[in-house]
Structure formats: C-alpha cells, structure tokens
Amino acid sequence: MIHSTWGDWFVRDEVEEGVPDELSLWYLGCNGFVLRSPETTLYIDPYFADGDPPNLVRMIPVPLDPVDATECDAVLATHEHIDHMHPPSYDPLVNDLDADVYATAACYDAPDYEGAMRVPSGQKRVVEPGDTFEIGDLTVHAVEANDPDAIEEVAYVVEHASGTFFHGGDSRPAPDSFESVADSFDIDVGALALGSVGNVYDADVGGGERSRWYMDENEIIEAANQLELDRLLPTHYDMWRGLSADPDVLGHHATSFTYPRVIEHAVVGDRFSVAEPGCVRAESLRE
C-alpha cells in the first residue's frame, strides 16, 4: 500500500495546478520525476513505497499517492529494480488514467517484484536502445546506459520545443553511448544517480553487507562531461540509510572540467524548467 506523507496537496496544488508554458519537472525523490509540458504528463521511475526495512530504509518523504493524480499519459521505467519499476506506484496511473508503460523487456520478464505487474497488454510498451516514440508534444528517445547491477537498462532523452531533459536511471559513466548522446542532442538538464559505499542489511547473513551503489563524486562528473550537460541534477543520493551522499561536494570535483556548467541541488518537491536554471520550491513549503 502507498501512503503519502504529504497528503494530496503536492500533486493537486503544485504538479497539476495550471498548465506550464515549457517542459517542467518535479523531483519525486529516489530517481523519480514527473514531467509536464503544455500537452503531456510523464512519470519516470516513480517509487512511492517505504523500501524494505531493515534491509533498505527509506530516508525521504513520500510526496504523493498516485491515486490522487488526475493526469498521466505515460510511465517510463529505466530498468527492472523495484525502486524504478514498482507496480503499486504506477498502478493507479495505468489502470485509472489509462497511461501506457514504457520499459525494457526485463522489467516485465524478470522484475525485482514478486506480485503482478498490473499492466494491461494494450498499454504495455517494450523499449530498447535506439527506440523513438511520440507522447503528446514530447519526443522520447531510449538510449544505451551502463548499469552493471541491472539485467537490462535504458536511459531516456525527452525533447520538447522548450528544451531537452536526460534521465540516466542508475547508469555509471558510459563513454561510447553517452558521448554518442552528446553528439545527437543538446541536453539542457540531466538527472544522474549519485551514491556511495555503505552497509545494506542482509537478513540471510544477519548483518550488514558492504555495497557500492550508483556513481561516486568523480564518476558523476565524468558522466556529465560525456553527456556535455549544461545542468546536472544529482538524484538518489538521499534515499537509503547508509548509502547517502552529499551533492554539495560536486562543485569541487567539477571545477576543472567543461561540464556540467551548473549543478542544481534537487530536493523532493522542487520544480525545474528545462528552459532556464534555478529550482522553484513548492509554494506551500516557501517561507
């Protein structure tokens, strides 16, 4: 069961209030975003569950319950891990709002989830690198990524007349594929997963297991340069207890590199526009 710690005000009064003039994105925590343009609403990697305590302890709020959403044209998943392809988090978007689900074959065939996938056959879309599809006024490209912990993964480039957004899933640096993306697209904003080394509780061994998740500070700057990102949004860094990282240190790592030109600290509930730098805190959270 999903239970929003913020109630319904965020999705009702912030995300769905009015129609944006340009492609806008709201950070949902973990690696999730909701994107809205004048004609289209997309959810990418939505995850609104509690984790799996004590194995994985969620450290950030659940900003919305998808049953409260009234607009969604499609859900995009980057890979099969439960915090990216989570049926309870997208089920109301699919079955109540008729959204299609775009995901890799492994997301459907080998999910990190034991229950039903809850995607009707007519709304199930299987994607692989090289695919391009239109959703409303958005053009979405599935491109190669490099997630050694996933069975099958993609990243997404989302194009709109106002700008271009890149979502890297949990990818690590990928010289050939990311440099090819930079050659093909002028990316305004890119979301990349920042992590660390830490202990994850393993019930089978009755203690902590040393794990390394996502990119460290040097790798995320390396990936940003491969992609030639104008603006970098670090994600995932605050999600799990014991595996958190500090995006504030990235400026020191980026000083001698061309990219990213701007690093923006994404906090749950913040809104970003592809058209210009700067985040906008949710109105109800502003002082």
CORBELSUL-V832224 format. One record per helix or strand of 3 or more residues. SS is the DSSP state (~ for helix, > for strand). FROM is the first residue (numbers start at 1). TO is the last residue. If there is no record, write none. Layout:
((SS;FROM;TO) (SS;FROM;TO))
This chain:
((~;9;15) (>;24;29) (>;32;36) (>;41;44) (>;56;58) (~;66;68) (>;74;76) (~;87;95) (>;100;103) (~;105;109) (~;121;123) (>;124;126) (>;132;135) (>;138;143) (>;155;160) (>;163;167) (~;175;184) (>;189;194) (>;197;202) (>;207;212) (~;217;227) (>;231;235) (~;247;254) (>;262;265) (>;271;273) (~;283;285))
